[in-house]
Amino acid sequence: MRSFIDNVDFFKGNDPEKIAEKYGTPLYVYNEDIIRDRMTKAANVITKYPYKANYSCKTNTNLEILKIALSVGVNADAMSEGEIRMLLKAGFSPDRIFYVCNNVSAQEMKYALDNGIQVSLDSLDQLRLFGEINRGGSCAVRINPGVGAGHHEKVVTAGKKTKFGIAEEDIDRIFDVAGEYDLKIAGINQHVGSQFLDPSPFLAAVDNLLRIAMKFKKLEFIDFGGGYGIPYHKLDDEQEFDMEHFSKEFTEKLDRFVNEYGSNPLFKSEPGRYCVAEGGVILGRVHSIKQNSGIKYVGTDVGMNVLVRPSMYDSWHDIEVLSNGKVVDRTEGKMEKVTVCGNICESGDVLCKDRELPIIKDNDLICVLDAGAYGYSMCSSYNTRLRPAEVMICSDGSVKLIRRRETFEDMFALYE
Ligand SMILES: Cc1ncc(COP(=O)(O)O)c(C=O)c1O
């Protein structure tokens, strides 16, 4: 693909250079249409049975994006009190929020309960704690099915070597604790990992959870977690997650289960990345170009404080180069190998290493693709840098500031 942003008209006719000048860089830019499209697809994975997609808002909690999720009709999963608060502020009613927590205090759990939000417990200890503060209540338990998968060791969230969930061999103990506190186990959930373009590991995990579900009586819901992938190598024509094929295979597995189980719990999933990753990019400014020991370094303002995924997971993000607001052609022009880095005091502060990119000049813009998920939500103020602003290219083509850039006054306010 020559250019993703031109192909999909990401900026909807607006000049990215003007947007960068007006709002400054680094800048997160979202495209409302793409986010709506992916959320709608995620919402319709299963149509034959009662089904709900919970947008996993850890990927991006910007209020405007949560409002899009709300209007598309997906529910949401939250991992912390902060995420619950953001969802409530966006207008989600408590019955549309599922709190999938991990190692939380009684106080945080109570916050969810007091707000009427369904809680999933991820250890026997947390289940006991829930029983102590809510005897006779109803909850879900997160199962660790013993196998996980994902694009990096750090995103594998099930299996024998992860902290998540209750192991299958402890299921009888779940019933013991539930009995002790008179708890109703209304649902089970899992999340085995992230970024599957090949749906087989997810589908295998579906089979596994459905097998485990047979051990529970009268479940109201079964939640299979998230993980649908996106093509991070789209400029090299990597293909999208095949939703249609996936949906067909997923439904066949549910058919078999419904027959055997004899009743029809609500099925759920928790897609995060799929909903928002492709709908977000980062515009960054090139401030310096130099050669060190034969390596050409392109120095930008997109540091690991703005996008940590490349440093944290060695993740690949496609990068397009913009000169005077126009994409520099990567198929016709000259290319050269460069290492693109940020302005943070870490040698790991690298967006890409030895990557063939069109010739980059000082003051050009880089556009980092697929940054809508685990981008802003993982930002930090490392090196006492300010968190960037976020703008939305709305469906009507207007450009809207949806979060202002942090200021030094914001930082100092914590000391007052
Ligand atoms: C419990 C849970 N559900 C859903 C997700 C979303 O995963 P993804 O963004 O891969 O869809 C995550 C990601 O870490 C998670 O931990």
The ligand as an SDF file (V2000), in Angstrom:
LIG
                    3D

 16 16  0  0  0  0  0  0  0  0999 V2000
   -9.3290   -8.5820   30.6900 C   0  0  0  0  0  0  0  0  0  0  0  0
   -9.0420   -7.9910   29.3690 C   0  0  0  0  0  0  0  0  0  0  0  0
  -10.0450   -7.9160   28.4750 N   0  0  0  0  0  0  0  0  0  0  0  0
   -9.8520   -7.3580   27.2570 C   0  0  0  0  0  0  0  0  0  0  0  0
   -8.6300   -6.8680   26.8770 C   0  0  0  0  0  0  0  0  0  0  0  0
   -8.4830   -6.2480   25.5190 C   0  0  0  0  0  0  0  0  0  0  0  0
   -7.6090   -6.9300   24.7070 O   0  0  0  0  0  0  0  0  0  0  0  0
   -7.4120   -6.4940   23.1810 P   0  0  0  0  0  0  0  0  0  0  0  0
   -7.0530   -5.0640   23.1820 O   0  0  0  0  0  0  0  0  0  0  0  0
   -6.3070   -7.3560   22.7150 O   0  0  0  0  0  0  0  0  0  0  0  0
   -8.6900   -6.7690   22.4700 O   0  0  0  0  0  0  0  0  0  0  0  0
   -7.5480   -6.9490   27.7640 C   0  0  0  0  0  0  0  0  0  0  0  0
   -6.2150   -6.4590   27.3840 C   0  0  0  0  0  0  0  0  0  0  0  0
   -5.2600   -6.4850   28.0950 O   0  0  0  0  0  0  0  0  0  0  0  0
   -7.7610   -7.5250   29.0510 C   0  0  0  0  0  0  0  0  0  0  0  0
   -6.7770   -7.6160   29.9380 O   0  0  0  0  0  0  0  0  0  0  0  0
  1  2  1  0
  2  3  1  0
  2 15  2  0
  3  4  2  0
  4  5  1  0
  5  6  1  0
  5 12  2  0
  6  7  1  0
  7  8  1  0
  8  9  2  0
  8 10  1  0
  8 11  1  0
 12 13  1  0
 12 15  1  0
 13 14  2  0
 15 16  1  0
M  END
$$$$
